[in-house]
Amino acid sequence: MKPLSCIAAIPLLLILLIAGSCKQEAVSLRFIPENNARYELEYELSGVGTKESRPFNQTKRVVLDLTVKPDSGGTDIKATYKRFQFSLVSPTDSSYTDTDHPIADSMAMRNPKLLAPWVWQGVNGLSFNFRIGSSGRIDTMDTFLPLLTNLAMKVLHQPDSSVTGNELYSQVWNTGSQQFSSASAKAMLQAVFPEYPARELKKGDTLGRTYQYYDRYPITMVQVIKVAEVDEATVTFLIGGSGFTTATIEGDLKVEQQGKIIVDRSTGVLLSAYIENLVRGKEYTTSIDNKSVIRANCKKILPR
C-alpha cells in the first residue's frame, strides 16, 4: 500500500502538469525587419457603391519594392513602384491604367480622357521614403514633391527641370498629385501595418488604436484589435473598427471595418491582410453607400 502522502501528491502533480500545458504562449512583437532586406508589398483596394444614386466600381492595385534599413530606433524604408493599376467604371466616367501595358504618347496627346492614365503610368521606378518605429507606427512620411517632379519630367521626356515653368508641366504635375501623395501613401500603409504595444501579447488579448487618414477630408478610425492566434512563426490579429469624419462639412460619413492581419512573429513585418470597410452617409448633399475590400501581401525577396 502506498503512503497516503504520496497518493495525495498525485492529483496535485496532475493539476500542475495540466496547468503548465494549458499556459498560453506570450509574444513581444516589434517591427524589426532584417537589415538591408528587400520586401515586395502587393496592395489592392477594390470598391463598389453608389454616389448620387449612381453605381460605380473602382480598383487600385499597387506593387512596391521595399528596401529597409533598420537602426536602434526604427526602420528607414525606400518604397519603389513596381506596378500600378487603376480602373474606374461609372455611368458618367471610366478610366484604366496599367503600368505593364502603357498608353502611347501619341494616343494620349490626341485624347484628353487619356491624360490621367498616361501620367499615372509613369510612376514605375519612382520612389518615396518613410520611417516606421519599432512599435510599427509610421513615424515620418517624406514629401512627394521629388516624386511628382520626376514623374512630370519622365512623362514629358524632359531630363532636367527647365520644363517646370510651362503650362503642360503644371497640368501633368497636378494630374499626378491626384493619385500620388504622402497622405494617400500613409493611409494605404497605415491600414495594413499594425502597431504593437510595449508589452507581451497572448491569444485573446485586445488592444486599441486610433489614427487619422485623409480621403478628401479627415477620417478618424478607432480600432479594436484581438490576438486570434499565436504560433511558432506568425501572429494573427482580428480587427474591428469604426470611423467618422472630423472635418466641418455639410454632411456626415460613418465607417465600419472588420478584417484579419497576419504578421511574422520574429520581425513584426506584415505577411497578409484582408480588411472590409463600409462607408455610409452624406458628403455635402450627396448620399454615399460604398463597400471596399483591402487585400495585401508582403514577402521577402532576394537581394539585387
N, C-alpha and C positions, 0 to 999 in steps of 0.2 A: 504494500500500500504506500502511495506517495504521501510525503508530508503535506499537511494542509497548507502550509505557507507556499509550497511550490505550486499546488493546484490553484491557489488564489492568484498567483502571479501570472498564470497563463492568459486569462481574459484581459488583464491589463496589457500584456505584451501584444495581444492581437489588436487591441484598440490603438496602441501606439503605431503598429505597423500599418493599419488601415489609414490612420490619420496622416502618416507620412506619405503613403501612396496617393492620397487624395489632395495633398498640398498643391496649390496652384503655382505654376511657374511664373515668376515675375521677370520683367524685362525693362531695362532702362534704354529708351530709344534716343538717339541723337542723329542729326544729319551730318554724317562724316563719310562722304564718298571716297573711293580710292584715289590717291594722289595721281594727278596727270591722266586720269582715266577719261575716256570718251563714252558718252551715252547717246542713244538715239531716242528722242521723245516723239511719239506719234499721238496727236491730239485731234479729235473730231467732235464738232458740235453740230448736231442736226436738230432742226426745229420745224414745227408745223403750227399753224394757228390762224387767227383772224385779226385783222386790223381794219377798222371801219367796215366790219361785216364782210370784208374781202379776204378769201383764203390766201395763204402763201406757204411756200416750202423753201427752206433755206438750209444749206450745209456748208460748213467751213472745215477744212482739213489742213493741218499744219504738221510738217515733219521737221524737227530741229536736231541739229548735231550739237550736243552739249559737251564742251571741254571744261573740265573742272580743275581748280587749284585750291585745295583746302589749306587752311592755316589754323593757328590755335584758336581763333575767334569765329571762324566760319568758312565759307567757300565762295571764291570768285568763279563765276561761270560765264563763258562766252557762248552765246547761242547763235548758230548759223542756220539760215533757212536752207533746207534741202529740197523741200517741195511745198507748194502752196496751191490749194484748190478752193474754189468758192463757187457756189451756184445759188441763184435766187430765181424762183418761179412764182409769179403772181399774175392776176388778171391784167395789171397795168404795166408790169415791168418783168424783164428777165435778164439774167446775166450769168456768164460762165467763164471761169478762169482755171487753167491748169498749167503750171509751170513746165510740166513734162510734154505739153502739146501747145507751144506758144503760137500766138497770133502774129502774122507777118506785119512789119511796119507799114507796108503799102496798103494793106487791107484796113488797118486801124486808122490811117490818115483819111481814108475815104468814108469812114462810117463813125460818126460821133458816139454812137452807142457802144463802140468797142474801146473807147478811151480808157475806162476804168480797168477792164481786163488786161488791156495792153500794158498799162502802167504797173498793175499789181504783179504781173508775171515776171517783172524784172527783179523781184526780191530775192530770187535764188542766189545763194552765195554771199549774201549780205548778212551782217551780224549786229547783235546788240549785246550789252553786258549787264549783269545783275549780280547781286550777292545774297546768299542765303546764310543765316546764322545757324549755329549748331542746334538750335531749337526747331529748325525747319521754317522759321519765319523769313519772308523776303525783306531783308533789311534795306536794300537800295536797288533802284532800277534806273539805269542811266538814261539820259535823254535820247530820243530817237532822231534828233536833228542830223547827226552824221549819216545815219542810215538813209534818211529821206533825201539828203543832198546827193549821196552816192546813187540812190535809186533814180533820181531825176537825170543825173548825168549819164547813167548807164542806158536808160531808156532812150535818151536823145542822142546817144553816141557821142557825147562830149567828154573828153578826157580830163578837163580841168573846170574850174569854177567860173570861167569867163562868161558862161552862158547864163549865170544866175540872175541877171538883171532883166531878161526878156520875158515877154508875156507867156509864151509856151512853157518855159521852165516853171513859172509860177503855177500854171494850170496843172502841170504834171505833178509838181511837189504837193499841191493841195489835194489832188486825187489820191496820191499815195498816203497822205496823212489820214484820209478817211478810213483806211484799213489797218495801218501800221502806226502804233503809238505806244509810249511807255505805259499808259493807263490800260490799254486793251491787252498788252502783253502781261502785265501784272495780274489782271483779272483772270486771264487764261491759266497762268501758272498757280495762282493762289487757290484756284478751285480744286486742284488735284494734288498739290503738295501739302500734306498735313503738318501741323505744328505739334511739338512734343513738350510735355511738362517736365519740370526738373524733379521728377520722382519716378519710382518704379511703377510699372503698369502690369496688371494681370487680367485674365479673362473676366469679363463682367464689369470692369471699371468703366466709368464715364468721365468725360472731360468736356469742356465747352470752349468755344472760340467765337469771337465777334470780329468781323472785319468789314471794310467798305470796298466797293468797287464802283466803277462808273460805266453806265450804259446810257449815254446821252444825259444822264443825271445821276446823282449819288444813290446807291443802294446799300443799305446796311444789312448784312447777313448775320444771323445768330444761329450757331450750330450746336447740336449735342452729339458727341462722338462716343461710341461704345466700343470697347475692345471685344471683338467677337471670337477671335481665335489667336492663340499663340503657339507656334510650333518651332522646330529647330531652325527653320530658315526664314519664316515670314511672320508678320503680324497683320491681322485683318481687322479693319475698323468698319462699323456700320454708322452711317451718317443720317441724321435727321435735322432739318433746319427750317427757318422761316426768315423772310426778308421783307423790307418795306422801303419806300422812297423816303429820303431825308432832305429833299430839296423842296422849296416852296413852289409848287406847280398847281395848276388848276386841275387837280385830279389826284388819284391815289392808286398805287400798284402794290400788290401783295405777292410774295414769292413763297412757294412751298417746295421743299427739297428733301430728297432721300437718295441714298446710294451706298456704295461699298468701295473702300480703298484698301489695297494690299501693298505693304511696303517690305523691303528687305530688312530683316532683323539686324544684320551686322552693320549696315551702312545707313539705314533710315531712308534710303532712296526709294521713290515710288516704283512699284512694279506694274500695277494696273489700277484703273479707276473706272467706275460706272456710276453716273450721277444723273438723276432726273430732276428737272425743275418745271414747276407750273407757275406761270405768271398771269395774273388776272387783275382787272380793274380798269382805270381810266387814265389816259395820258392827255391832259387838257380835256377836250371834248371827245376824244377818240377812245372807243371801247377796245380793250386788249384781252385776248384769251389765247395764250400760247403755251405750248409744251415743247421742251427741249431736252435732249439727251447728250451728255458728255461721255465720251469713251476715250481713255488714254492708256498708253502702254509705254514703258520706259525700259530699255535694255542696254547693257554694256556692250560696246562694240570694240573690235580690235584697234590697237593704236595705228596711226598713219604709217 
